[in-house]
């Protein structure tokens, strides 16, 4: 659980950084570079010969969905939503984690579902009062697609790791990141206007930080934590980042000055719900 908690803190800062520093930079290009950095970071640790061919392909496919599809949709959503709403609209990811886990195992875990629902209620309690107009629903839809892709990848990797406990996470993570890089790269080639691409030096710094730290170290530790956690804990922690990300977006990146007593109270209530979800999920075995 400590891995998931640490990454939640790490990712909370990323939402606001993307919304502020990377405004105007092509989203598919950014996703490709971020995942490329993550691949390079873990390539020296890759032990491909120790993994059978079918598992190498399976891990690349998991990474393509969990990281590639997720990032393509997630980064695109920032063109339609401010970063605090991008964070808030990831609230359904815990439900997707539980549903996908149950479908893969052909079972039903009521406690896991309760943990996921509490986590969603916590994020809803934090939700902004006003609903944006215009392209709001496009951004919302992109975030749900990103949530489903990320949820599938987490559950699929957890299941694979449960069957291959002796395999070091560092020895295989490059395959996951590689799959994500290829997927995001294809989206970049098909949809990006690379001829008119412009990235400022300060934006490059943000991209490299997000690539090596938030994506590289963050995704590695998240998947490592996923392999050690039960589905309920994993689902709950998918929303632990929401209150932290909203706080960062408001107070560090100045997206809103409306953190009055009422909104602070809503944030506190939401955090209590999410904390309760983690507590409930910890009381059940994997």
C-alpha positions in Angstrom: 0.0 0.0 0.0 2.9 2.4 0.7 3.8 2.4 -3.1 0.3 3.4 -4.0 0.2 6.2 -1.4 3.6 7.6 -2.5 2.6 7.7 -6.2 -0.7 9.4 -5.3 1.3 12.2 -3.8 3.6 12.3 -6.8 0.8 12.3 -9.4 -1.2 15.0 -7.5 1.4 17.6 -8.7 1.3 16.3 -12.3 -2.3 17.3 -13.0 -1.7 21.0 -12.5 1.7 20.9 -14.1 0.2 19.5 -17.3 -2.6 22.0 -17.3 -0.3 25.0 -16.8 3.1 24.3 -18.2 2.1 22.2 -21.2 -0.8 24.3 -22.5 -0.7 24.4 -26.3 1.7 21.4 -26.7 0.4 18.5 -28.8 -1.0 15.9 -26.4 -0.1 12.8 -28.4 3.5 14.1 -28.8 3.7 14.7 -25.1 2.3 11.2 -24.3 4.8 9.6 -26.6 7.8 11.4 -25.2 6.7 10.7 -21.6 6.4 7.0 -22.2 9.6 7.0 -24.3 11.4 8.5 -21.3 9.9 5.8 -19.0 11.1 3.1 -21.4 14.7 4.5 -21.5 14.8 4.7 -17.7 14.0 1.0 -17.2 15.6 -0.4 -20.4 18.9 -1.2 -18.6 17.0 -3.5 -16.2 15.1 -5.4 -18.9 15.7 -9.2 -18.8 13.8 -10.2 -21.9 15.5 -13.6 -22.1 14.1 -14.6 -18.7 10.5 -14.1 -20.0 8.8 -16.5 -22.4 7.7 -15.0 -25.7 4.0 -15.2 -25.0 4.5 -13.3 -21.8 6.7 -10.7 -23.5 3.9 -10.0 -26.0 1.3 -10.1 -23.2 3.2 -7.4 -21.2 3.7 -5.2 -24.3 -0.1 -5.4 -24.9 -0.9 -4.6 -21.3 1.4 -1.6 -21.4 -0.1 -0.4 -24.7 -3.6 -0.3 -23.1 -2.7 0.8 -19.6 -0.2 3.5 -20.6 -0.6 4.2 -24.4 -4.4 4.3 -24.7 -4.8 5.9 -21.3 -2.3 8.6 -22.0 -3.6 9.4 -25.5 -7.1 10.0 -24.0 -5.9 11.6 -20.7 -3.5 14.1 -22.3 -6.1 15.0 -24.9 -8.7 15.7 -22.1 -6.6 18.7 -21.0 -7.6 20.5 -24.2 -11.2 20.5 -23.1 -11.0 20.6 -19.2 -9.0 22.5 -16.6 -6.7 20.2 -14.6 -8.8 20.0 -11.5 -11.7 18.7 -13.5 -9.5 16.2 -15.2 -8.6 14.9 -11.8 -12.2 14.9 -10.6 -13.5 13.1 -13.7 -11.2 10.1 -13.0 -13.5 9.2 -10.1 -15.1 6.3 -11.9 -11.8 4.4 -12.3 -12.2 2.4 -9.1 -15.5 1.1 -10.3 -13.9 0.0 -13.6 -11.1 -1.7 -11.6 -13.6 -3.7 -9.6 -15.8 -4.6 -12.6 -12.9 -5.7 -14.7 -11.5 -7.8 -11.8 -14.8 -9.5 -11.3 -15.3 -10.1 -15.0 -11.8 -11.6 -15.3 -12.3 -13.8 -12.2 -16.0 -14.6 -13.0 -16.8 -13.7 -9.4 -18.4 -10.9 -7.4 -16.7 -9.2 -4.4 -19.2 -7.0 -2.5 -16.6 -5.6 -0.2 -14.4 -4.5 -3.0 -17.4 -2.9 -4.7 -18.3 -1.1 -1.5 -14.7 0.2 -1.2 -14.8 1.4 -4.8 -18.2 3.1 -4.3 -17.0 4.9 -1.2 -14.0 6.1 -3.1 -16.2 7.5 -5.9 -18.5 9.2 -3.3 -15.4 10.8 -1.8 -14.4 12.2 -5.1 -18.0 13.3 -5.9 -18.1 15.2 -2.6 -15.1 17.2 -3.8 -16.7 18.0 -7.2 -17.0 21.6 -8.3 -20.5 23.0 -8.2 -20.6 24.5 -11.6 -20.6 22.4 -14.8 -18.6 23.8 -17.7 -20.3 24.2 -21.1 -19.0 23.7 -24.6 -16.7 20.7 -25.0 -17.2 19.5 -21.5 -18.7 16.1 -22.5 -15.8 15.4 -24.9 -13.3 15.9 -22.0 -15.5 13.8 -19.7 -15.7 11.0 -22.3 -12.0 11.0 -22.9 -11.4 10.7 -19.1 -13.7 7.7 -18.9 -11.9 6.0 -21.8 -8.6 6.7 -20.1 -10.0 5.3 -16.8 -11.1 2.1 -18.4 -7.8 1.6 -20.1 -5.8 2.3 -16.9 -8.1 0.0 -14.9 -7.7 -2.8 -17.3 -3.9 -2.5 -17.3 -3.7 -2.5 -13.5 -5.8 -5.6 -13.1 -4.2 -7.4 -16.0 -0.7 -6.7 -14.6 -1.7 -7.6 -11.1 -3.1 -11.0 -12.3 0.1 -11.6 -14.3 2.3 -10.7 -11.3 0.3 -13.0 -9.0 1.3 -15.9 -11.3 4.9 -14.8 -11.7 5.8 -13.6 -8.2 9.5 -14.4 -8.6 9.9 -12.1 -11.5 11.4 -8.7 -10.5 9.2 -5.8 -11.5 12.3 -3.9 -12.8 13.1 -6.7 -15.2 9.8 -6.4 -17.1 8.6 -2.8 -16.7 10.4 -1.7 -19.9 8.1 -4.0 -21.9 5.1 -2.3 -20.4 6.5 1.2 -21.1 7.5 0.1 -24.6 4.0 -1.0 -25.5 2.7 2.3 -24.3 5.2 4.2 -26.3 4.4 2.4 -29.5 0.6 2.9 -29.0 1.0 6.6 -28.2 3.5 7.0 -31.0 1.0 5.6 -33.5 -1.6 8.1 -32.3 1.0 10.9 -32.7 1.8 9.9 -36.2 -1.9 9.7 -37.2 -3.3 12.7 -35.5 -0.6 15.2 -34.7 0.6 18.1 -36.8 4.3 17.5 -36.2 5.4 20.1 -38.8 4.0 22.9 -36.8 5.0 21.5 -33.4 6.5 24.0 -31.1 7.9 23.2 -27.6 9.6 25.9 -25.4 12.6 25.1 -23.2 10.5 25.4 -20.0 8.0 23.0 -21.5 10.7 20.5 -22.3 11.7 20.6 -18.7 8.2 19.8 -17.7 7.9 17.0 -20.2 11.1 15.4 -19.1 10.2 15.6 -15.5 6.8 14.0 -16.2 8.4 11.4 -18.4 11.2 10.2 -16.1 9.6 10.9 -12.7 5.8 10.9 -12.9 5.6 8.3 -15.7 8.8 6.3 -15.2 9.1 6.0 -11.5 5.4 6.7 -10.8 4.0 3.9 -13.1 6.7 1.5 -12.0 5.9 1.9 -8.3 2.2 1.9 -9.0 2.3 -1.4 -10.8 4.6 -2.8 -8.1 2.1 -1.7 -5.5 -0.8 -3.2 -7.6 0.9 -6.6 -7.6 1.0 -6.5 -3.8 -2.5 -5.2 -3.2 -6.0 -6.6 -3.3 -8.4 -5.3 -5.8 -10.3 -3.2 -3.2 -7.2 -1.4 -2.1 -6.1 -0.9 -5.7 -9.6 0.5 -6.6 -9.7 2.9 -3.6 -6.2 4.3 -4.2 -7.2 5.3 -7.8 -9.2 8.1 -6.2 -6.7 8.9 -3.4 -5.0 11.3 -5.8 -8.2 13.3 -6.4 -8.3 15.5 -3.3 -4.5 16.0 -3.5 -4.6 16.9 -7.2 -7.5 19.4 -6.6 -5.5 21.1 -3.8 -2.4 21.3 -6.0 -4.4 22.8 -8.9 -6.0 25.4 -6.7 -3.2 26.4 -4.4 0.0 25.7 -6.4 -1.1 26.4 -9.9 -3.8 29.0 -9.1 -6.7 27.6 -11.1 -9.3 28.8 -8.6 -9.5 31.1 -5.6 -12.8 29.6 -4.4 -11.4 27.4 -1.6 -13.7 28.9 1.0 -15.1 27.2 4.1 -17.7 25.2 2.2 -15.3 23.9 -0.4 -12.7 23.1 2.2 -15.4 21.2 4.1 -16.4 19.3 0.9 -12.7 18.4 0.4 -12.4 17.1 4.0 -15.6 15.0 3.7 -14.4 13.6 0.4 -11.0 12.7 1.8 -12.8 10.9 4.7 -14.8 8.8 2.3 -11.7 7.8 0.3 -9.8 7.0 3.5 -12.7 4.8 4.6 -12.6 3.0 1.3 -8.9 2.2 1.8 -9.6 1.0 5.4 -12.4 -1.3 4.3 -10.4 -2.8 1.4 -7.5 -3.5 3.8 -9.7 -5.8 5.9 -10.1 -8.3 3.1 -7.6 -10.7 1.7 -6.3 -10.6 -1.8 
